[in-house]
Amino acid sequence: MANWDQELDASGLNCPLPILRAKKALAGLQSGQVLHVIATDPGSVKDFEAFAKQTGNELLESKEEGGKFHFLIKKA
């Protein structure tokens, strides 16, 4: 597993809350730092792909494990 600087557990939250929380968390990070997001909403997979494209942040990883979705987002 890659290293990250901050973890955000958005389990149980539905769209758009995981994205909004991630946006807020990323705002507090330095450029190049990585945010690990855990979500349970299947829609978050597409949401985070779109979010990364729109914001210019890099989606390093997107995977599903045991019913939870894990995202690693590197701040631009």
C-alpha positions as CSV (number, residue, x, y, z in Angstrom):
1,M,0.0,0.0,0.0
2,A,1.3,3.4,-0.9
3,N,1.9,6.0,1.7
4,W,-0.4,9.0,2.3
5,D,-0.3,12.2,4.3
6,Q,-3.9,12.3,5.5
7,E,-6.8,9.8,5.6
8,L,-10.5,10.7,5.2
9,D,-13.1,8.1,6.1
10,A,-16.3,8.9,4.1
11,S,-17.9,5.5,4.8
12,G,-21.7,5.6,4.9
13,L,-21.8,9.0,3.1
14,N,-23.5,9.3,-0.2
15,C,-22.7,11.5,-3.1
16,P,-21.7,14.4,-3.1
17,L,-20.5,14.3,0.5
18,P,-17.4,12.2,0.0
19,I,-16.3,14.6,-2.7
20,L,-17.0,17.7,-0.7
21,R,-15.1,16.3,2.3
22,A,-12.2,15.3,0.1
23,K,-12.2,18.8,-1.4
24,K,-12.0,20.3,2.1
25,A,-9.3,17.9,3.2
26,L,-7.2,18.6,0.1
27,A,-7.4,22.3,0.7
28,G,-5.4,21.8,3.9
29,L,-2.7,19.7,2.2
30,Q,0.5,20.9,0.5
31,S,1.1,20.4,-3.2
32,G,2.3,16.8,-3.8
33,Q,0.8,15.4,-0.6
34,V,-1.6,12.5,-0.9
35,L,-5.1,12.1,0.6
36,H,-6.4,8.6,1.2
37,V,-10.2,8.5,0.9
38,I,-12.3,5.5,2.1
39,A,-15.9,5.5,0.8
40,T,-18.8,3.0,0.6
41,D,-20.9,4.7,-2.1
42,P,-20.3,2.8,-5.4
43,G,-21.0,6.1,-7.2
44,S,-17.9,7.5,-5.7
45,V,-15.7,5.7,-8.2
46,K,-16.9,7.8,-11.1
47,D,-17.2,10.8,-8.9
48,F,-13.6,10.8,-7.9
49,E,-12.4,10.2,-11.5
50,A,-14.4,13.2,-12.6
51,F,-13.3,15.2,-9.6
52,A,-9.6,14.5,-10.3
53,K,-10.0,15.6,-14.0
54,Q,-11.9,18.8,-13.0
55,T,-9.5,19.9,-10.3
56,G,-6.2,18.8,-11.8
57,N,-5.4,16.7,-8.8
58,E,-4.0,13.2,-9.6
59,L,-6.0,10.1,-8.8
60,L,-3.1,7.7,-8.1
61,E,-5.2,4.8,-7.1
62,S,-8.9,3.6,-7.1
63,K,-9.7,0.2,-5.8
64,E,-12.5,-1.7,-4.1
65,E,-11.7,-3.9,-1.1
66,G,-14.2,-5.7,1.0
67,G,-17.1,-3.5,0.0
68,K,-15.1,-0.3,0.6
69,F,-13.7,2.0,-2.1
70,H,-10.2,3.4,-1.6
71,F,-8.8,6.4,-3.4
72,L,-5.4,8.0,-3.3
73,I,-5.5,11.6,-4.5
74,K,-2.3,13.6,-5.0
75,K,-2.7,17.3,-4.6
76,A,-1.6,19.3,-7.7
